[in-house]
């Protein structure tokens, strides 16, 4: 009886942590969009790395678990540098894309990431499609087509700010998938927190010459609060995600997290109502909303299919 009770508790705890992560990642684009009114994408990312890096360092220091240089041998340093570059590029591109796209559009496009990760596994690790993955990929691409039903011709016939934003977010999805593939060998010699600490420090050093931390001095209080939330979101979101994976199946965690775009749509409606001077409602037709829903389902099926296939 005790074992069943623990498993039940783990189920609800894992679900709660996963849902909390989905909410945080869903509302994040709204606050990033607000920050972009007075700070550039590189500087926003630099501050997020700074705060998260200090937090992770203090945790590892307290646990006496700081990464040891001697465990990084052979190609491990190459993998670390490549993985760091990919994740830093992902962070910056995610924010930069919001300069050209509405938060809902960017969030829906980022659902390409699990699909690209699946393709990467097939290309680099000779993995095979599972039936569930194939169904998820089909639903994902169908949903994307419906979501952009009014602007497909514009995407392929001209190059404007909207097209540029789409390309930037696709690049962000590609870099995230690349990072996810690269972290596989690294997690054999580093813990998840040790790896993120390396990446945060690397990101701070690489982005510093291109950032302007003094921009924070000219920000209004609403923008400062938004930046603080973005920094805390980096810590809490990934912290909840890590804890969810520790108590619940990865496939279920991934499936719940794919709900993030729903919370982006909801938070955008609230933002337009509460802060109309900062946000404008996105003009989407019924087919676009249906497409967004199909994208979420497709992304969830892809994640579930991938986990089941590996087992």
C-alpha positions in Angstrom: 0.0 0.0 0.0 2.8 2.4 0.9 4.5 1.8 -2.5 1.2 2.6 -4.4 0.8 5.8 -2.3 4.3 7.0 -3.2 3.8 6.3 -6.8 0.5 8.2 -6.8 2.2 11.1 -5.0 5.0 11.1 -7.6 2.4 11.1 -10.4 0.7 14.3 -9.1 3.9 16.0 -8.1 5.4 15.2 -11.6 2.2 16.5 -13.3 2.2 19.7 -11.1 5.9 20.4 -11.8 5.5 19.8 -15.5 2.4 22.0 -15.7 4.2 24.7 -13.7 7.0 24.6 -16.3 4.6 24.8 -19.2 2.9 27.9 -17.6 6.3 29.6 -17.0 7.6 28.8 -20.5 4.2 29.8 -22.0 4.1 33.3 -20.4 7.9 34.0 -20.9 7.5 35.4 -24.5 5.1 38.0 -23.2 7.6 39.4 -20.7 10.5 39.1 -23.1 8.5 41.1 -25.6 8.0 43.8 -22.9 11.8 43.8 -22.1 12.6 44.4 -25.8 11.0 47.8 -25.6 14.0 49.1 -23.8 16.8 46.4 -24.0 18.2 44.4 -26.9 18.0 40.6 -27.2 21.7 40.0 -26.4 21.7 42.1 -23.2 18.5 40.4 -22.0 20.0 37.0 -22.5 23.3 38.2 -20.8 21.3 39.2 -17.7 19.4 35.9 -17.7 22.6 33.9 -17.8 24.1 36.1 -15.0 21.3 35.6 -12.5 20.8 31.9 -13.4 24.6 31.3 -13.3 25.0 32.8 -9.8 22.0 30.7 -8.6 23.3 27.4 -10.0 26.9 28.2 -8.7 25.6 28.7 -5.2 23.6 25.5 -5.2 26.6 23.4 -6.5 29.0 25.2 -4.1 26.7 24.4 -1.1 26.4 20.8 -2.2 30.2 20.6 -2.8 29.4 19.5 -6.4 31.1 22.1 -8.5 32.3 20.6 -11.8 35.9 19.3 -11.9 38.1 20.1 -14.8 39.8 16.7 -14.8 36.6 14.8 -15.8 36.5 16.7 -19.1 38.8 14.6 -21.3 39.3 14.2 -25.0 36.4 15.4 -27.1 34.4 16.4 -24.0 35.6 20.0 -24.3 34.7 20.2 -27.9 31.2 18.8 -27.2 30.9 21.4 -24.4 31.9 24.3 -26.5 29.6 23.3 -29.4 26.7 22.6 -27.0 27.2 26.0 -25.3 27.3 27.8 -28.6 24.1 26.1 -29.7 22.2 26.9 -26.5 23.5 30.5 -26.4 22.4 31.0 -30.0 19.0 29.5 -29.1 18.5 31.9 -26.2 19.4 35.0 -28.2 17.4 33.9 -31.3 14.3 33.2 -29.2 14.3 36.7 -27.9 15.4 38.3 -31.2 12.6 36.6 -33.1 10.1 38.3 -30.8 11.2 41.7 -32.3 9.4 40.6 -35.5 6.8 38.2 -34.4 3.9 38.0 -32.0 4.5 35.8 -28.9 1.9 33.3 -30.0 3.5 32.9 -33.5 7.0 32.4 -32.0 5.8 29.9 -29.5 3.9 27.8 -32.0 7.0 27.8 -34.3 9.2 26.6 -31.5 7.2 23.4 -31.4 9.3 22.4 -34.4 12.1 21.7 -31.9 11.0 18.1 -30.9 10.4 17.3 -34.6 13.9 18.5 -35.5 15.3 16.5 -32.5 13.6 13.4 -33.8 15.2 14.0 -37.3 18.6 14.5 -35.6 18.3 11.2 -33.8 17.5 9.5 -37.1 20.4 11.1 -39.0 23.1 11.0 -36.2 22.1 8.0 -34.1 20.4 5.9 -36.8 17.2 5.8 -34.9 13.9 4.9 -36.6 10.5 6.5 -36.8 7.9 5.0 -34.5 4.3 5.0 -35.7 3.4 7.5 -32.9 6.3 9.8 -34.0 5.2 9.6 -37.6 1.6 10.6 -36.6 3.0 13.4 -34.4 5.2 14.7 -37.2 2.3 14.7 -39.7 0.0 16.5 -37.2 2.8 19.1 -36.5 3.3 19.9 -40.1 -0.4 20.0 -40.8 -1.0 22.3 -37.8 1.8 24.6 -39.0 0.2 24.9 -42.4 -3.2 25.8 -40.9 -1.7 28.2 -38.4 0.0 30.2 -41.3 -2.9 29.7 -43.7 -3.3 33.4 -44.3 0.4 34.2 -44.6 1.9 31.2 -46.5 2.0 33.1 -49.8 3.7 36.0 -48.0 6.3 33.7 -46.5 7.4 32.3 -49.9 6.8 35.3 -52.1 8.5 38.1 -50.2 11.2 38.8 -47.6 9.9 41.1 -44.9 10.1 41.5 -41.1 7.6 38.6 -40.7 9.6 36.3 -42.9 12.8 37.3 -41.0 11.2 36.6 -37.7 10.0 33.1 -38.8 13.5 32.3 -40.0 15.0 33.4 -36.7 12.7 31.3 -34.6 13.2 28.3 -36.9 17.0 28.8 -36.4 16.2 28.9 -32.6 14.4 25.5 -32.9 17.4 24.0 -34.9 19.9 25.2 -32.3 17.8 23.8 -29.5 17.6 20.4 -31.2 21.4 20.5 -31.8 22.0 21.3 -28.2 19.7 18.4 -27.1 21.7 16.0 -29.3 25.1 17.3 -28.1 24.2 17.1 -24.4 23.8 13.3 -24.6 27.5 12.5 -24.3 28.2 15.4 -21.9 25.7 14.1 -19.3 27.8 11.0 -19.0 30.6 13.1 -17.3 28.6 16.0 -15.9 25.4 16.4 -14.0 22.6 18.6 -15.5 23.3 21.5 -13.2 27.1 21.3 -13.8 26.5 21.4 -17.5 24.2 24.4 -17.2 26.8 26.2 -15.1 29.4 25.7 -17.7 27.0 27.0 -20.4 25.9 30.1 -18.4 29.6 31.0 -17.8 30.4 30.5 -21.4 27.4 32.5 -22.4 28.4 35.4 -20.1 31.8 35.6 -21.6 30.8 35.2 -25.3 27.9 37.7 -25.1 29.5 40.4 -23.0 31.3 42.2 -25.9 28.0 42.4 -27.7 25.8 43.3 -24.8 25.1 46.7 -23.1 24.4 46.1 -19.4 24.1 49.8 -18.8 20.7 49.7 -20.7 19.1 48.7 -17.4 19.7 52.2 -16.1 17.4 53.7 -18.7 14.6 51.2 -18.2 11.2 52.1 -16.8 10.1 50.1 -13.7 7.7 48.0 -15.8 10.6 46.8 -17.9 12.8 46.2 -14.9 10.1 44.0 -13.4 9.7 42.2 -16.7 13.5 41.5 -16.8 13.5 40.3 -13.2 10.6 37.9 -14.1 12.5 36.6 -17.1 15.6 35.9 -15.0 13.6 34.1 -12.3 11.7 32.3 -15.0 15.0 30.8 -16.3 15.8 29.5 -12.8 12.3 28.3 -11.8 11.3 26.9 -15.2 14.4 24.7 -15.7 14.4 23.9 -12.0 10.8 22.6 -12.1 11.6 20.8 -15.4 14.6 19.0 -13.8 12.6 18.0 -10.7 9.7 16.8 -12.9 12.0 14.5 -14.7 13.3 13.2 -11.4 9.9 12.0 -10.2 7.9 11.3 -13.4 8.4 9.6 -16.8 10.2 11.8 -19.3 7.5 11.1 -21.9 4.7 12.4 -19.7 6.7 15.5 -18.7 7.4 16.3 -22.4 3.7 15.8 -23.3 2.6 18.2 -20.5 5.2 20.8 -21.4 3.9 21.0 -25.0 0.9 22.8 -23.5 3.1 25.9 -23.3 1.6 27.6 -26.4 -1.9 27.4 -24.9 -0.6 29.5 -21.9 1.0 31.9 -24.4 -2.3 32.5 -26.1 -4.1 33.0 -22.7 -1.5 35.3 -21.3 -1.4 37.4 -24.5 -5.2 38.0 -24.2 -4.6 39.1 -20.6 -1.7 41.3 -21.6 -3.7 43.1 -24.4 -6.5 43.8 -21.9 -4.2 44.9 -19.0 -1.5 46.7 -20.9 -3.0 47.9 -24.2 -0.3 50.5 -24.6 2.3 47.7 -24.8 0.5 44.9 -26.5 -1.7 44.5 -29.6 -4.0 41.6 -30.3 -2.7 39.2 -32.9 -5.0 39.0 -35.9 -5.6 35.2 -36.4 -8.6 33.5 -38.1 -10.3 30.3 -36.9 -8.1 28.0 -39.0 -5.0 29.5 -37.3 -6.4 28.7 -33.9 -7.3 25.1 -35.0 -3.8 24.8 -36.5 -2.2 25.9 -33.2 -4.2 23.2 -31.4 -3.1 20.6 -33.9 0.5 21.7 -33.5 0.3 21.2 -29.7 -1.1 17.7 -30.2 1.5 16.8 -32.8 4.3 18.0 -30.6 3.0 15.9 -27.7 2.6 12.8 -29.9 6.2 13.3 -31.2 7.5 13.5 -27.6 5.5 10.5 -26.4 6.4 8.4 -29.5 10.1 9.2 -29.0 10.2 8.2 -25.4 8.2 5.0 -26.0 10.4 4.1 -29.0 13.6 4.5 -26.9 12.1 2.2 -24.2 
